Amino acid sequence: MEEKRIVEKLEERFPGEPEYIEAVSQVLETIQGEYNKHPEFEKANIIERLCIPDRIIQFRVNWVDDNGQIQTNMGYRVQHNNAIGPYKGGIRFHKSVNLSILKFLAFEQTFKNSLTTLPMGGAKGGSDFSPRGKSDAEVMRFCQAFMNELYHYIGPDQDVPAGDIGVGGREVGYLFGQYKKLTHQYVGVLTGKGLEYGGSLIRPEATGYGNVYFLENMLKTRGESLEGKTVLVSGSGNVAQYTLEKLIQKGAKPITCSDSDGYIYDPNGINEEKLRFIMELKNVRRGRISEYAEKYQVKYVKGEKPWFEKADIATPCATQNEINEEAAKALVKNGVTAVSEGANMPVVPAAIKVFQDARILYSPGKASNAGGVATSGLEMTQNSERLRWTREEVDSKLQDIMNNIHDNCVRYGTEPDGYINYEKGANIAGFLKVARAMIAQGV
């Protein structure tokens, strides 16, 4: 495999899609050595087939706002690969959504889902609609209009979407209700549902919890624990909130939190009481994190990210490309020894190299934030069985999955000097399972 030639060919074929090309480049670079050990992959043209999505669905979404004005947004679903199971991946509602971002997310999702060992393919979808500032009625009308088109292409054995940025329990409920109305079927077509209608215990917490379980495993490889460690956390949505909760439970001391307007720095640490305030602020009032600084009289930095503060550990839980090379160098200089991605691809390639060159523990999102989709897979299983497992059962299965992902990363990512390259390990482990399934199923 000539990684550079393949990437150049994709750039020519899909111009103006930098996020997608970046994701493909990162994966191909790390799997090249393993790929070249398998001549059957080259003969079957596995790389090109794996890089290009099975299909992309694009559609217009018309909806009526509270003033009676008709609004128009774009809707997308990228069904990337279903070699090992039905397409599975979130729906994102955010003004930044475009085809390049969704293709990169669907590509990454394919490997992440493979790593969980559950039978799930990879997909991603969404719209450039933003729920921020919209009324509940407007969000409901948009979700119904979005599902009016999407329902043709999804189903419990075909494609099972979930929530993502801008799509929480409220939005999933509206989407599920419209799917049920259109199809006259009560099936597990979406995950992240409410407990009253087929949701799984631990699902809201799963991505954040899984992130911390993986981080804990990384530290154990160096004989360390989370107890007493100071942690930089970005974001204040679902992933960040439950990362904070589990960090606090494990005895760590999270000292930052952020949103798109800026970040707060609390040297005394975010404790359970302060976390409850953040959850009420973000989940109920949908306010800004600056209110935390006002309430607890701590530092607030407008328009910046928290990566220049001093700490032991960093876990980016906001969005893609939030840690650049400069920020990575600052983290290393300030003594950070581990970086665990809670968001999807929040660290740019140049920053990843900084961490790896410094031999810092670094885990890519496809490994450390796989807890969310893993628990979505467990929700699918419960829906199929028409059963609900206890909180303890789901949490135990989640921990087992995160432990298995970590073991696979160590297996394929350990370098001759003993350093564990988690990015390489995750990419190879995820790739091999999908590639072998594709070959087994023919062209």
C-alpha positions, -999 to 999 in steps of 0.1 A, spaced: 0 0 0 13 34 -9 -5 56 16 5 89 0 -8 79 -35 -41 67 -20 -46 100 -1 -38 120 -32 -63 101 -53 -90 107 -26 -82 144 -25 -87 146 -63 -119 127 -61 -133 145 -31 -119 181 -31 -128 205 -3 -132 178 24 -102 184 47 -116 166 78 -124 135 58 -89 134 41 -72 141 75 -90 111 91 -82 88 63 -45 99 63 -41 93 100 -55 58 98 -36 47 66 -3 59 80 -7 38 112 -20 5 95 4 5 66 29 -19 82 2 -44 92 -16 -41 58 15 -50 39 17 -83 57 -16 -93 40 -14 -96 2 -50 -107 0 -60 -71 11 -43 -56 -19 -58 -80 -43 -93 -72 -29 -86 -34 -31 -97 -33 5 -83 2 13 -102 21 -14 -134 1 -7 -130 9 30 -122 46 26 -152 54 4 -187 52 21 -212 27 9 -237 54 3 -244 91 11 -280 104 15 -285 141 13 -318 159 15 -335 193 22 -354 198 54 -382 223 55 -397 232 88 -419 260 103 -405 283 131 -426 299 158 -433 329 137 -448 308 109 -418 313 87 -406 283 66 -369 275 73 -347 253 52 -317 232 64 -297 203 49 -300 167 62 -274 140 57 -267 103 65 -234 87 56 -237 50 57 -200 40 56 -196 3 61 -218 -26 72 -194 -55 69 -197 -65 106 -233 -54 114 -260 -28 107 -249 8 102 -245 25 136 -236 61 144 -249 94 158 -269 122 144 -254 157 149 -274 189 148 -249 218 146 -243 248 123 -208 234 115 -222 201 100 -211 195 64 -204 164 43 -166 164 50 -172 163 88 -198 136 86 -177 114 62 -147 117 86 -170 108 116 -185 78 98 -151 66 87 -139 68 124 -171 52 136 -165 21 115 -132 14 133 -146 24 167 -176 1 164 -153 -27 152 -132 -22 184 -162 -27 207 -164 -64 194 -201 -58 190 -218 -65 156 -221 -29 144 -211 -11 112 -202 25 109 -224 56 99 -230 92 109 -256 118 100 -270 152 109 -279 186 98 -267 222 99 -297 230 120 -287 242 155 -311 236 185 -294 264 204 -319 293 209 -348 273 195 -380 266 214 -391 230 222 -419 233 195 -394 244 169 -370 216 177 -399 191 175 -411 204 142 -375 202 128 -370 166 141 -402 155 126 -394 171 92 -359 155 93 -373 121 101 -399 124 73 -370 118 48 -345 98 69 -370 70 78 -367 55 43 -331 46 50 -330 33 86 -343 4 106 -332 -20 134 -314 -43 110 -304 -17 85 -291 15 102 -296 25 139 -288 62 145 -281 77 180 -276 111 195 -245 133 191 -237 170 194 -271 189 195 -291 157 197 -299 146 232 -328 128 248 -353 154 237 -344 152 201 -341 114 201 -376 113 215 -391 135 188 -372 115 161 -384 82 175 -420 94 178 -421 105 141 -405 72 129 -431 52 148 -459 73 133 -446 69 98 -439 32 99 -465 20 124 -436 0 140 -423 0 176 -387 -12 171 -352 -3 183 -344 20 154 -327 47 176 -305 44 206 -302 69 234 -339 67 240 -357 75 273 -359 47 298 -397 48 295 -396 37 259 -367 13 254 -336 32 265 -308 16 284 -296 25 319 -261 40 318 -265 52 282 -263 89 289 -233 84 311 -216 58 289 -192 79 267 -179 99 297 -177 68 320 -160 48 293 -135 76 287 -124 74 323 -123 36 324 -99 37 294 -78 64 310 -76 44 342 -63 14 321 -37 36 305 -24 48 338 -22 13 351 4 4 325 27 28 343 16 17 378 -4 49 384 -40 57 393 -64 86 390 -64 93 428 -53 129 434 -45 137 397 -55 172 384 -74 170 351 -81 195 324 -115 188 308 -130 207 279 -167 209 270 -197 209 293 -221 187 274 -230 151 279 -195 136 275 -178 162 296 -204 160 324 -201 123 329 -163 124 324 -163 149 353 -186 127 374 -165 95 370 -133 114 376 -147 128 409 -158 93 419 -123 79 411 -107 106 434 -93 128 406 -95 166 407 -110 181 375 -101 218 374 -116 231 341 -147 230 320 -157 250 289 -182 258 262 -180 275 228 -177 309 245 -147 302 268 -135 281 298 -135 282 336 -105 274 358 -113 262 393 -81 255 413 -101 240 442 -115 214 418 -150 207 404 -168 186 431 -202 169 431 -221 200 442 -204 221 414 -211 194 389 -248 194 398 -248 232 391 -231 226 356 -257 199 348 -286 222 358 -270 251 339 -265 231 307 -293 206 306 -321 226 320 -315 263 316 -291 259 286 -269 287 300 -233 296 294 -204 282 315 -194 318 324 -222 316 350 -201 290 369 -173 316 372 -197 342 386 -213 318 411 -180 303 424 -158 333 419 -132 315 398 -112 325 366 -131 326 333 -112 330 301 -134 341 272 -128 327 237 -101 303 247 -96 266 255 -81 253 287 -49 236 274 -25 262 287 -33 255 324 -10 233 345 -23 198 353 -15 160 353 -40 148 327 -60 163 298 -92 150 283 -107 169 254 -145 163 255 -158 191 233 -154 188 195 -129 180 167 -95 198 163 -95 216 196 -59 208 206 -34 221 181 4 217 180 10 248 202 -15 236 228 1 202 228 35 216 234 21 237 263 5 206 278 38 186 277 57 216 291 32 219 319 36 183 330 7 165 315 14 127 313 -18 114 297 -43 126 272 -75 108 266 -99 118 238 -135 120 250 -146 138 218 -142 127 182 -108 136 168 -102 166 190 -64 164 186 -48 175 153 -22 152 137 7 176 145 -3 176 182 -6 138 183 30 136 171 40 160 199 25 137 225 39 105 210 74 120 206 73 130 243 62 94 251 30 107 267 1 83 271 -23 93 243 -55 76 233 -76 84 202 -114 88 205 -121 56 185 -108 38 216 -114 60 246 -148 74 237 -162 41 224 -182 36 255 -211 55 241 -216 35 210 -208 3 230 -237 10 253 -258 18 223 -251 -17 211 -261 -30 244 -293 -10 241 -300 -26 207 -295 -60 223 -320 -52 251 -345 -39 226 -342 -71 206 -347 -92 237 -376 -70 250 -357 -68 283 -340 -42 304 -308 -50 322 -299 -35 356 -276 -5 360 -249 -28 374 -252 -53 345 -248 -25 319 -219 -8 337 -201 -42 342 -205 -49 304 -193 -14 296 -162 -19 318 -155 -52 301 -157 -37 267 -134 -8 275 -109 -33 291 -110 -54 259 -105 -23 237 -75 -14 258 -60 -49 256 -63 -49 218 -46 -15 216 -18 -28 237 -15 -59 216 -12 -41 183 3 -8 195 33 -17 217 65 -4 202 99 -21 205 109 4 233 78 -6 253 58 26 245 22 19 237 11 37 206 -27 36 212 -35 53 179 -17 26 159 -31 -2 181 -67 10 178 -65 15 141 -50 -19 134 -73 -38 156 -104 -21 142 -92 -24 106 -83 -61 107 -118 -71 118 -136 -50 91 -111 -60 63 -114 -97 70 -152 -95 71 -152 -76 38 -130 -103 21 -152 -131 35 -183 -115 20 -168 -110 -15 -172 -80 -38 
